[in-house]
Amino acid sequence: MRLSDLQNKDIVDVDDGKNIGNIIDVNIDATTGNIVSFIIEPNKNFFKFFNRTTDTEIKWHSIKKIGEDVILVKLSF
């Protein structure tokens, strides 16, 4: 799978079903080549409550499922 394939998917929080934002970058462990986290450009409506206007990081362990059209994540705030 390519980064461009991931960037086309919606990122949705499994707790409330809200669209979180879009993947703009990926952090990769240089020694293993494994994905460590996704960098997300937040959806303005989702992070408005938390007063976040900058990019945020979603750790790999928060990813629950990567489907054809969506990436399901469980966020802990």
PyMOL Python script that loads the backbone (N, CA, C, O; Angstrom):
from pymol import cmd

cmd.read_pdbstr("""\
ATOM      1  N   MET A   1       0.853  -1.177   0.000  1.00  0.00           N
ATOM      2  CA  MET A   1       0.000   0.000   0.000  1.00  0.00           C
ATOM      3  C   MET A   1       0.897   1.237   0.000  1.00  0.00           C
ATOM      4  O   MET A   1       1.937   1.267   0.658  1.00  0.00           O
ATOM      5  N   ARG A   2       0.487   2.230  -0.730  1.00  0.00           N
ATOM      6  CA  ARG A   2       1.243   3.476  -0.839  1.00  0.00           C
ATOM      7  C   ARG A   2       0.634   4.549   0.055  1.00  0.00           C
ATOM      8  O   ARG A   2      -0.537   4.485   0.427  1.00  0.00           O
ATOM      9  N   LEU A   3       1.461   5.537   0.388  1.00  0.00           N
ATOM     10  CA  LEU A   3       0.986   6.665   1.189  1.00  0.00           C
ATOM     11  C   LEU A   3      -0.186   7.353   0.498  1.00  0.00           C
ATOM     12  O   LEU A   3      -1.145   7.752   1.158  1.00  0.00           O
ATOM     13  N   SER A   4      -0.120   7.493  -0.800  1.00  0.00           N
ATOM     14  CA  SER A   4      -1.216   8.153  -1.529  1.00  0.00           C
ATOM     15  C   SER A   4      -2.534   7.380  -1.371  1.00  0.00           C
ATOM     16  O   SER A   4      -3.609   7.980  -1.355  1.00  0.00           O
ATOM     17  N   ASP A   5      -2.447   6.043  -1.255  1.00  0.00           N
ATOM     18  CA  ASP A   5      -3.657   5.243  -1.012  1.00  0.00           C
ATOM     19  C   ASP A   5      -4.243   5.564   0.359  1.00  0.00           C
ATOM     20  O   ASP A   5      -5.461   5.663   0.507  1.00  0.00           O
ATOM     21  N   LEU A   6      -3.384   5.725   1.359  1.00  0.00           N
ATOM     22  CA  LEU A   6      -3.842   6.049   2.712  1.00  0.00           C
ATOM     23  C   LEU A   6      -4.419   7.458   2.791  1.00  0.00           C
ATOM     24  O   LEU A   6      -5.386   7.695   3.515  1.00  0.00           O
ATOM     25  N   GLN A   7      -3.831   8.386   2.054  1.00  0.00           N
ATOM     26  CA  GLN A   7      -4.286   9.777   2.104  1.00  0.00           C
ATOM     27  C   GLN A   7      -5.694   9.951   1.550  1.00  0.00           C
ATOM     28  O   GLN A   7      -6.364  10.933   1.868  1.00  0.00           O
ATOM     29  N   ASN A   8      -6.144   9.026   0.737  1.00  0.00           N
ATOM     30  CA  ASN A   8      -7.487   9.116   0.160  1.00  0.00           C
ATOM     31  C   ASN A   8      -8.569   8.551   1.072  1.00  0.00           C
ATOM     32  O   ASN A   8      -9.754   8.641   0.752  1.00  0.00           O
ATOM     33  N   LYS A   9      -8.182   7.976   2.193  1.00  0.00           N
ATOM     34  CA  LYS A   9      -9.156   7.361   3.105  1.00  0.00           C
ATOM     35  C   LYS A   9      -9.583   8.361   4.187  1.00  0.00           C
ATOM     36  O   LYS A   9      -8.787   9.184   4.639  1.00  0.00           O
ATOM     37  N   ASP A  10     -10.843   8.272   4.586  1.00  0.00           N
ATOM     38  CA  ASP A  10     -11.333   9.066   5.712  1.00  0.00           C
ATOM     39  C   ASP A  10     -10.840   8.432   6.997  1.00  0.00           C
ATOM     40  O   ASP A  10     -10.795   7.207   7.111  1.00  0.00           O
ATOM     41  N   ILE A  11     -10.467   9.261   7.967  1.00  0.00           N
ATOM     42  CA  ILE A  11     -10.075   8.769   9.279  1.00  0.00           C
ATOM     43  C   ILE A  11     -11.228   9.043  10.233  1.00  0.00           C
ATOM     44  O   ILE A  11     -11.633  10.188  10.434  1.00  0.00           O
ATOM     45  N   VAL A  12     -11.749   7.962  10.820  1.00  0.00           N
ATOM     46  CA  VAL A  12     -12.963   8.055  11.639  1.00  0.00           C
ATOM     47  C   VAL A  12     -12.689   7.494  13.026  1.00  0.00           C
ATOM     48  O   VAL A  12     -12.082   6.433  13.173  1.00  0.00           O
ATOM     49  N   ASP A  13     -13.147   8.223  14.043  1.00  0.00           N
ATOM     50  CA  ASP A  13     -13.032   7.786  15.435  1.00  0.00           C
ATOM     51  C   ASP A  13     -14.112   6.739  15.707  1.00  0.00           C
ATOM     52  O   ASP A  13     -15.295   7.001  15.488  1.00  0.00           O
ATOM     53  N   VAL A  14     -13.717   5.554  16.183  1.00  0.00           N
ATOM     54  CA  VAL A  14     -14.681   4.473  16.428  1.00  0.00           C
ATOM     55  C   VAL A  14     -15.622   4.787  17.582  1.00  0.00           C
ATOM     56  O   VAL A  14     -16.706   4.208  17.656  1.00  0.00           O
ATOM     57  N   ASP A  15     -15.246   5.680  18.479  1.00  0.00           N
ATOM     58  CA  ASP A  15     -16.097   5.991  19.627  1.00  0.00           C
ATOM     59  C   ASP A  15     -17.323   6.815  19.251  1.00  0.00           C
ATOM     60  O   ASP A  15     -18.412   6.583  19.774  1.00  0.00           O
ATOM     61  N   ASP A  16     -17.149   7.782  18.341  1.00  0.00           N
ATOM     62  CA  ASP A  16     -18.284   8.647  18.013  1.00  0.00           C
ATOM     63  C   ASP A  16     -18.603   8.738  16.521  1.00  0.00           C
ATOM     64  O   ASP A  16     -19.573   9.392  16.139  1.00  0.00           O
ATOM     65  N   GLY A  17     -17.806   8.097  15.679  1.00  0.00           N
ATOM     66  CA  GLY A  17     -18.079   8.070  14.246  1.00  0.00           C
ATOM     67  C   GLY A  17     -17.739   9.346  13.501  1.00  0.00           C
ATOM     68  O   GLY A  17     -18.100   9.495  12.334  1.00  0.00           O
ATOM     69  N   LYS A  18     -17.050  10.268  14.159  1.00  0.00           N
ATOM     70  CA  LYS A  18     -16.712  11.540  13.518  1.00  0.00           C
ATOM     71  C   LYS A  18     -15.470  11.418  12.647  1.00  0.00           C
ATOM     72  O   LYS A  18     -14.535  10.679  12.955  1.00  0.00           O
ATOM     73  N   ASN A  19     -15.493  12.169  11.547  1.00  0.00           N
ATOM     74  CA  ASN A  19     -14.342  12.255  10.669  1.00  0.00           C
ATOM     75  C   ASN A  19     -13.293  13.135  11.345  1.00  0.00           C
ATOM     76  O   ASN A  19     -13.576  14.284  11.685  1.00  0.00           O
ATOM     77  N   ILE A  20     -12.096  12.612  11.541  1.00  0.00           N
ATOM     78  CA  ILE A  20     -11.053  13.318  12.274  1.00  0.00           C
ATOM     79  C   ILE A  20     -10.260  14.254  11.379  1.00  0.00           C
ATOM     80  O   ILE A  20      -9.980  15.389  11.764  1.00  0.00           O
ATOM     81  N   GLY A  21      -9.898  13.799  10.203  1.00  0.00           N
ATOM     82  CA  GLY A  21      -9.091  14.619   9.308  1.00  0.00           C
ATOM     83  C   GLY A  21      -8.454  13.774   8.226  1.00  0.00           C
ATOM     84  O   GLY A  21      -8.926  12.680   7.915  1.00  0.00           O
ATOM     85  N   ASN A  22      -7.380  14.287   7.656  1.00  0.00           N
ATOM     86  CA  ASN A  22      -6.706  13.616   6.557  1.00  0.00           C
ATOM     87  C   ASN A  22      -5.238  13.368   6.881  1.00  0.00           C
ATOM     88  O   ASN A  22      -4.593  14.177   7.547  1.00  0.00           O
ATOM     89  N   ILE A  23      -4.725  12.250   6.409  1.00  0.00           N
ATOM     90  CA  ILE A  23      -3.305  11.942   6.572  1.00  0.00           C
ATOM     91  C   ILE A  23      -2.506  12.838   5.645  1.00  0.00           C
ATOM     92  O   ILE A  23      -2.781  12.915   4.448  1.00  0.00           O
ATOM     93  N   ILE A  24      -1.513  13.515   6.209  1.00  0.00           N
ATOM     94  CA  ILE A  24      -0.634  14.330   5.377  1.00  0.00           C
ATOM     95  C   ILE A  24       0.795  13.798   5.386  1.00  0.00           C
ATOM     96  O   ILE A  24       1.600  14.169   4.532  1.00  0.00           O
ATOM     97  N   ASP A  25       1.115  12.928   6.347  1.00  0.00           N
ATOM     98  CA  ASP A  25       2.457  12.369   6.411  1.00  0.00           C
ATOM     99  C   ASP A  25       2.453  11.129   7.298  1.00  0.00           C
ATOM    100  O   ASP A  25       1.485  10.866   8.011  1.00  0.00           O
ATOM    101  N   VAL A  26       3.542  10.374   7.244  1.00  0.00           N
ATOM    102  CA  VAL A  26       3.691   9.151   8.026  1.00  0.00           C
ATOM    103  C   VAL A  26       5.062   9.170   8.684  1.00  0.00           C
ATOM    104  O   VAL A  26       6.054   9.517   8.042  1.00  0.00           O
ATOM    105  N   ASN A  27       5.125   8.800   9.956  1.00  0.00           N
ATOM    106  CA  ASN A  27       6.413   8.605  10.632  1.00  0.00           C
ATOM    107  C   ASN A  27       6.780   7.136  10.542  1.00  0.00           C
ATOM    108  O   ASN A  27       5.978   6.262  10.872  1.00  0.00           O
ATOM    109  N   ILE A  28       8.004   6.872  10.090  1.00  0.00           N
ATOM    110  CA  ILE A  28       8.473   5.503   9.898  1.00  0.00           C
ATOM    111  C   ILE A  28       9.717   5.281  10.731  1.00  0.00           C
ATOM    112  O   ILE A  28      10.609   6.130  10.759  1.00  0.00           O
ATOM    113  N   ASP A  29       9.786   4.136  11.417  1.00  0.00           N
ATOM    114  CA  ASP A  29      10.970   3.757  12.181  1.00  0.00           C
ATOM    115  C   ASP A  29      12.084   3.444  11.183  1.00  0.00           C
ATOM    116  O   ASP A  29      11.938   2.556  10.344  1.00  0.00           O
ATOM    117  N   ALA A  30      13.186   4.169  11.275  1.00  0.00           N
ATOM    118  CA  ALA A  30      14.278   4.037  10.309  1.00  0.00           C
ATOM    119  C   ALA A  30      14.969   2.676  10.377  1.00  0.00           C
ATOM    120  O   ALA A  30      15.525   2.217   9.379  1.00  0.00           O
ATOM    121  N   THR A  31      14.941   2.031  11.535  1.00  0.00           N
ATOM    122  CA  THR A  31      15.634   0.747  11.651  1.00  0.00           C
ATOM    123  C   THR A  31      14.782  -0.428  11.185  1.00  0.00           C
ATOM    124  O   THR A  31      15.301  -1.376  10.596  1.00  0.00           O
ATOM    125  N   THR A  32      13.480  -0.372  11.445  1.00  0.00           N
ATOM    126  CA  THR A  32      12.612  -1.502  11.085  1.00  0.00           C
ATOM    127  C   THR A  32      11.812  -1.271   9.803  1.00  0.00           C
ATOM    128  O   THR A  32      11.394  -2.224   9.146  1.00  0.00           O
ATOM    129  N   GLY A  33      11.604  -0.009   9.454  1.00  0.00           N
ATOM    130  CA  GLY A  33      10.776   0.306   8.297  1.00  0.00           C
ATOM    131  C   GLY A  33       9.293   0.259   8.584  1.00  0.00           C
ATOM    132  O   GLY A  33       8.486   0.401   7.666  1.00  0.00           O
ATOM    133  N   ASN A  34       8.910   0.062   9.846  1.00  0.00           N
ATOM    134  CA  ASN A  34       7.502  -0.005  10.240  1.00  0.00           C
ATOM    135  C   ASN A  34       6.925   1.388  10.458  1.00  0.00           C
ATOM    136  O   ASN A  34       7.633   2.318  10.848  1.00  0.00           O
ATOM    137  N   ILE A  35       5.628   1.513  10.200  1.00  0.00           N
ATOM    138  CA  ILE A  35       4.943   2.779  10.460  1.00  0.00           C
ATOM    139  C   ILE A  35       4.810   2.964  11.967  1.00  0.00           C
ATOM    140  O   ILE A  35       4.371   2.057  12.675  1.00  0.00           O
ATOM    141  N   VAL A  36       5.193   4.147  12.453  1.00  0.00           N
ATOM    142  CA  VAL A  36       5.087   4.485  13.874  1.00  0.00           C
ATOM    143  C   VAL A  36       3.802   5.272  14.126  1.00  0.00           C
ATOM    144  O   VAL A  36       3.094   5.025  15.102  1.00  0.00           O
ATOM    145  N   SER A  37       3.509   6.225  13.235  1.00  0.00           N
ATOM    146  CA  SER A  37       2.324   7.056  13.422  1.00  0.00           C
ATOM    147  C   SER A  37       1.955   7.760  12.123  1.00  0.00           C
ATOM    148  O   SER A  37       2.749   7.846  11.186  1.00  0.00           O
ATOM    149  N   PHE A  38       0.723   8.259  12.101  1.00  0.00           N
ATOM    150  CA  PHE A  38       0.235   9.090  11.009  1.00  0.00           C
ATOM    151  C   PHE A  38       0.193  10.527  11.495  1.00  0.00           C
ATOM    152  O   PHE A  38      -0.172  10.788  12.641  1.00  0.00           O
ATOM    153  N   ILE A  39       0.563  11.454  10.634  1.00  0.00           N
ATOM    154  CA  ILE A  39       0.398  12.876  10.916  1.00  0.00           C
ATOM    155  C   ILE A  39      -0.884  13.305  10.216  1.00  0.00           C
ATOM    156  O   ILE A  39      -1.061  13.088   9.017  1.00  0.00           O
ATOM    157  N   ILE A  40      -1.775  13.920  10.994  1.00  0.00           N
ATOM    158  CA  ILE A  40      -3.118  14.250  10.527  1.00  0.00           C
ATOM    159  C   ILE A  40      -3.301  15.757  10.466  1.00  0.00           C
ATOM    160  O   ILE A  40      -2.971  16.481  11.406  1.00  0.00           O
ATOM    161  N   GLU A  41      -3.831  16.213   9.344  1.00  0.00           N
ATOM    162  CA  GLU A  41      -4.302  17.588   9.259  1.00  0.00           C
ATOM    163  C   GLU A  41      -5.724  17.548   9.777  1.00  0.00           C
ATOM    164  O   GLU A  41      -6.601  16.984   9.122  1.00  0.00           O
ATOM    165  N   PRO A  42      -5.972  18.131  10.938  1.00  0.00           N
ATOM    166  CA  PRO A  42      -7.276  17.935  11.583  1.00  0.00           C
ATOM    167  C   PRO A  42      -8.433  18.558  10.826  1.00  0.00           C
ATOM    168  O   PRO A  42      -8.308  19.611  10.201  1.00  0.00           O
ATOM    169  N   ASN A  43      -9.557  17.876  10.904  1.00  0.00           N
ATOM    170  CA  ASN A  43     -10.824  18.409  10.431  1.00  0.00           C
ATOM    171  C   ASN A  43     -11.165  19.549  11.383  1.00  0.00           C
ATOM    172  O   ASN A  43     -11.197  19.340  12.596  1.00  0.00           O
ATOM    173  N   LYS A  44     -11.412  20.711  10.882  1.00  0.00           N
ATOM    174  CA  LYS A  44     -11.631  21.897  11.732  1.00  0.00           C
ATOM    175  C   LYS A  44     -12.778  21.704  12.717  1.00  0.00           C
ATOM    176  O   LYS A  44     -12.723  22.217  13.835  1.00  0.00           O
ATOM    177  N   ASN A  45     -13.808  20.977  12.322  1.00  0.00           N
ATOM    178  CA  ASN A  45     -14.954  20.774  13.215  1.00  0.00           C
ATOM    179  C   ASN A  45     -14.629  19.836  14.363  1.00  0.00           C
ATOM    180  O   ASN A  45     -15.097  20.053  15.480  1.00  0.00           O
ATOM    181  N   PHE A  46     -13.832  18.788  14.114  1.00  0.00           N
ATOM    182  CA  PHE A  46     -13.540  17.796  15.144  1.00  0.00           C
ATOM    183  C   PHE A  46     -12.664  18.370  16.253  1.00  0.00           C
ATOM    184  O   PHE A  46     -12.967  18.190  17.433  1.00  0.00           O
ATOM    185  N   PHE A  47     -11.585  19.056  15.892  1.00  0.00           N
ATOM    186  CA  PHE A  47     -10.644  19.526  16.896  1.00  0.00           C
ATOM    187  C   PHE A  47     -10.974  20.919  17.436  1.00  0.00           C
ATOM    188  O   PHE A  47     -10.249  21.439  18.284  1.00  0.00           O
ATOM    189  N   LYS A  48     -12.037  21.515  16.964  1.00  0.00           N
ATOM    190  CA  LYS A  48     -12.453  22.821  17.469  1.00  0.00           C
ATOM    191  C   LYS A  48     -12.716  22.756  18.971  1.00  0.00           C
ATOM    192  O   LYS A  48     -12.356  23.672  19.711  1.00  0.00           O
ATOM    193  N   PHE A  49     -13.345  21.671  19.416  1.00  0.00           N
ATOM    194  CA  PHE A  49     -13.657  21.488  20.835  1.00  0.00           C
ATOM    195  C   PHE A  49     -12.381  21.452  21.679  1.00  0.00           C
ATOM    196  O   PHE A  49     -12.360  21.954  22.802  1.00  0.00           O
ATOM    197  N   PHE A  50     -11.332  20.864  21.139  1.00  0.00           N
ATOM    198  CA  PHE A  50     -10.079  20.732  21.869  1.00  0.00           C
ATOM    199  C   PHE A  50      -9.121  21.880  21.598  1.00  0.00           C
ATOM    200  O   PHE A  50      -7.988  21.861  22.080  1.00  0.00           O
ATOM    201  N   ASN A  51      -9.555  22.882  20.835  1.00  0.00           N
ATOM    202  CA  ASN A  51      -8.751  24.043  20.480  1.00  0.00           C
ATOM    203  C   ASN A  51      -7.457  23.670  19.775  1.00  0.00           C
ATOM    204  O   ASN A  51      -6.433  24.327  19.962  1.00  0.00           O
ATOM    205  N   ARG A  52      -7.499  22.634  18.977  1.00  0.00           N
ATOM    206  CA  ARG A  52      -6.326  22.230  18.215  1.00  0.00           C
ATOM    207  C   ARG A  52      -6.472  22.749  16.795  1.00  0.00           C
ATOM    208  O   ARG A  52      -7.461  22.467  16.118  1.00  0.00           O
ATOM    209  N   THR A  53      -5.488  23.504  16.352  1.00  0.00           N
ATOM    210  CA  THR A  53      -5.509  23.996  14.982  1.00  0.00           C
ATOM    211  C   THR A  53      -4.272  23.529  14.234  1.00  0.00           C
ATOM    212  O   THR A  53      -4.119  23.828  13.050  1.00  0.00           O
ATOM    213  N   THR A  54      -3.389  22.802  14.905  1.00  0.00           N
ATOM    214  CA  THR A  54      -2.184  22.308  14.264  1.00  0.00           C
ATOM    215  C   THR A  54      -2.341  20.826  13.954  1.00  0.00           C
ATOM    216  O   THR A  54      -3.289  20.170  14.384  1.00  0.00           O
ATOM    217  N   ASP A  55      -1.386  20.331  13.199  1.00  0.00           N
ATOM    218  CA  ASP A  55      -1.399  18.908  12.865  1.00  0.00           C
ATOM    219  C   ASP A  55      -1.264  18.083  14.143  1.00  0.00           C
ATOM    220  O   ASP A  55      -0.697  18.541  15.135  1.00  0.00           O
ATOM    221  N   THR A  56      -1.783  16.881  14.103  1.00  0.00           N
ATOM    222  CA  THR A  56      -1.711  15.994  15.253  1.00  0.00           C
ATOM    223  C   THR A  56      -1.180  14.638  14.812  1.00  0.00           C
ATOM    224  O   THR A  56      -1.176  14.320  13.623  1.00  0.00           O
ATOM    225  N   GLU A  57      -0.740  13.858  15.761  1.00  0.00           N
ATOM    226  CA  GLU A  57      -0.140  12.566  15.475  1.00  0.00           C
ATOM    227  C   GLU A  57      -1.029  11.460  16.041  1.00  0.00           C
ATOM    228  O   GLU A  57      -1.447  11.519  17.197  1.00  0.00           O
ATOM    229  N   ILE A  58      -1.310  10.462  15.223  1.00  0.00           N
ATOM    230  CA  ILE A  58      -2.052   9.296  15.678  1.00  0.00           C
ATOM    231  C   ILE A  58      -1.102   8.108  15.636  1.00  0.00           C
ATOM    232  O   ILE A  58      -0.628   7.715  14.570  1.00  0.00           O
ATOM    233  N   LYS A  59      -0.831   7.544  16.799  1.00  0.00           N
ATOM    234  CA  LYS A  59       0.098   6.419  16.913  1.00  0.00           C
ATOM    235  C   LYS A  59      -0.480   5.174  16.237  1.00  0.00           C
ATOM    236  O   LYS A  59      -1.696   4.992  16.171  1.00  0.00           O
ATOM    237  N   TRP A  60       0.402   4.340  15.747  1.00  0.00           N
ATOM    238  CA  TRP A  60       0.001   3.127  15.035  1.00  0.00           C
ATOM    239  C   TRP A  60      -0.910   2.236  15.887  1.00  0.00           C
ATOM    240  O   TRP A  60      -1.845   1.630  15.364  1.00  0.00           O
ATOM    241  N   HIS A  61      -0.641   2.155  17.200  1.00  0.00           N
ATOM    242  CA  HIS A  61      -1.449   1.291  18.060  1.00  0.00           C
ATOM    243  C   HIS A  61      -2.891   1.791  18.209  1.00  0.00           C
ATOM    244  O   HIS A  61      -3.752   1.051  18.685  1.00  0.00           O
ATOM    245  N   SER A  62      -3.161   3.038  17.808  1.00  0.00           N
ATOM    246  CA  SER A  62      -4.524   3.575  17.854  1.00  0.00           C
ATOM    247  C   SER A  62      -5.346   3.184  16.630  1.00  0.00           C
ATOM    248  O   SER A  62      -6.566   3.342  16.623  1.00  0.00           O
ATOM    249  N   ILE A  63      -4.681   2.673  15.598  1.00  0.00           N
ATOM    250  CA  ILE A  63      -5.370   2.253  14.385  1.00  0.00           C
ATOM    251  C   ILE A  63      -6.037   0.912  14.656  1.00  0.00           C
ATOM    252  O   ILE A  63      -5.372  -0.051  15.037  1.00  0.00           O
ATOM    253  N   LYS A  64      -7.335   0.850  14.463  1.00  0.00           N
ATOM    254  CA  LYS A  64      -8.081  -0.388  14.711  1.00  0.00           C
ATOM    255  C   LYS A  64      -8.343  -1.173  13.438  1.00  0.00           C
ATOM    256  O   LYS A  64      -8.347  -2.404  13.462  1.00  0.00           O
ATOM    257  N   LYS A  65      -8.564  -0.473  12.312  1.00  0.00           N
ATOM    258  CA  LYS A  65      -8.874  -1.158  11.063  1.00  0.00           C
ATOM    259  C   LYS A  65      -8.610  -0.216   9.897  1.00  0.00           C
ATOM    260  O   LYS A  65      -8.968   0.961   9.943  1.00  0.00           O
ATOM    261  N   ILE A  66      -7.980  -0.747   8.852  1.00  0.00           N
ATOM    262  CA  ILE A  66      -7.811   0.000   7.610  1.00  0.00           C
ATOM    263  C   ILE A  66      -8.653  -0.706   6.564  1.00  0.00           C
ATOM    264  O   ILE A  66      -8.361  -1.834   6.167  1.00  0.00           O
ATOM    265  N   GLY A  67      -9.701  -0.028   6.125  1.00  0.00           N
ATOM    266  CA  GLY A  67     -10.603  -0.598   5.136  1.00  0.00           C
ATOM    267  C   GLY A  67     -10.390   0.013   3.765  1.00  0.00           C
ATOM    268  O   GLY A  67      -9.420   0.738   3.546  1.00  0.00           O
ATOM    269  N   GLU A  68     -11.292  -0.278   2.846  1.00  0.00           N
ATOM    270  CA  GLU A  68     -11.188   0.244   1.487  1.00  0.00           C
ATOM    271  C   GLU A  68     -11.334   1.761   1.435  1.00  0.00           C
ATOM    272  O   GLU A  68     -10.628   2.425   0.677  1.00  0.00           O
ATOM    273  N   ASP A  69     -12.242   2.310   2.231  1.00  0.00           N
ATOM    274  CA  ASP A  69     -12.539   3.737   2.169  1.00  0.00           C
ATOM    275  C   ASP A  69     -12.262   4.498   3.454  1.00  0.00           C
ATOM    276  O   ASP A  69     -12.298   5.729   3.472  1.00  0.00           O
ATOM    277  N   VAL A  70     -11.987   3.768   4.529  1.00  0.00           N
ATOM    278  CA  VAL A  70     -11.896   4.414   5.836  1.00  0.00           C
ATOM    279  C   VAL A  70     -10.805   3.767   6.689  1.00  0.00           C
ATOM    280  O   VAL A  70     -10.486   2.587   6.542  1.00  0.00           O
ATOM    281  N   ILE A  71     -10.242   4.588   7.590  1.00  0.00           N
ATOM    282  CA  ILE A  71      -9.326   4.108   8.620  1.00  0.00           C
ATOM    283  C   ILE A  71      -9.999   4.377   9.954  1.00  0.00           C
ATOM    284  O   ILE A  71     -10.288   5.526  10.286  1.00  0.00           O
ATOM    285  N   LEU A  72     -10.250   3.321  10.720  1.00  0.00           N
ATOM    286  CA  LEU A  72     -10.888   3.469  12.024  1.00  0.00           C
ATOM    287  C   LEU A  72      -9.825   3.577  13.101  1.00  0.00           C
ATOM    288  O   LEU A  72      -8.900   2.767  13.158  1.00  0.00           O
ATOM    289  N   VAL A  73      -9.964   4.594  13.963  1.00  0.00           N
ATOM    290  CA  VAL A  73      -9.009   4.817  15.045  1.00  0.00           C
ATOM    291  C   VAL A  73      -9.739   4.959  16.366  1.00  0.00           C
ATOM    292  O   VAL A  73     -10.902   5.360  16.398  1.00  0.00           O
ATOM    293  N   LYS A  74      -9.071   4.638  17.441  1.00  0.00           N
ATOM    294  CA  LYS A  74      -9.607   4.847  18.784  1.00  0.00           C
ATOM    295  C   LYS A  74      -8.687   5.850  19.468  1.00  0.00           C
ATOM    296  O   LYS A  74      -7.535   5.546  19.778  1.00  0.00           O
ATOM    297  N   LEU A  75      -9.206   7.033  19.696  1.00  0.00           N
ATOM    298  CA  LEU A  75      -8.425   8.100  20.323  1.00  0.00           C
ATOM    299  C   LEU A  75      -8.692   8.126  21.819  1.00  0.00           C
ATOM    300  O   LEU A  75      -9.806   7.857  22.270  1.00  0.00           O
ATOM    301  N   SER A  76      -7.677   8.447  22.567  1.00  0.00           N
ATOM    302  CA  SER A  76      -7.800   8.577  24.023  1.00  0.00           C
ATOM    303  C   SER A  76      -7.465   9.999  24.418  1.00  0.00           C
ATOM    304  O   SER A  76      -6.296  10.387  24.431  1.00  0.00           O
ATOM    305  N   PHE A  77      -8.485  10.779  24.742  1.00  0.00           N
ATOM    306  CA  PHE A  77      -8.252  12.159  25.173  1.00  0.00           C
ATOM    307  C   PHE A  77      -8.443  12.270  26.645  1.00  0.00           C
ATOM    308  O   PHE A  77      -8.292  13.355  27.207  1.00  0.00           O
TER     309      PHE A  77
END
""", "prot")
cmd.dss("prot")
cmd.show_as("cartoon", "prot")
cmd.util.cbc("prot")
cmd.orient("prot")
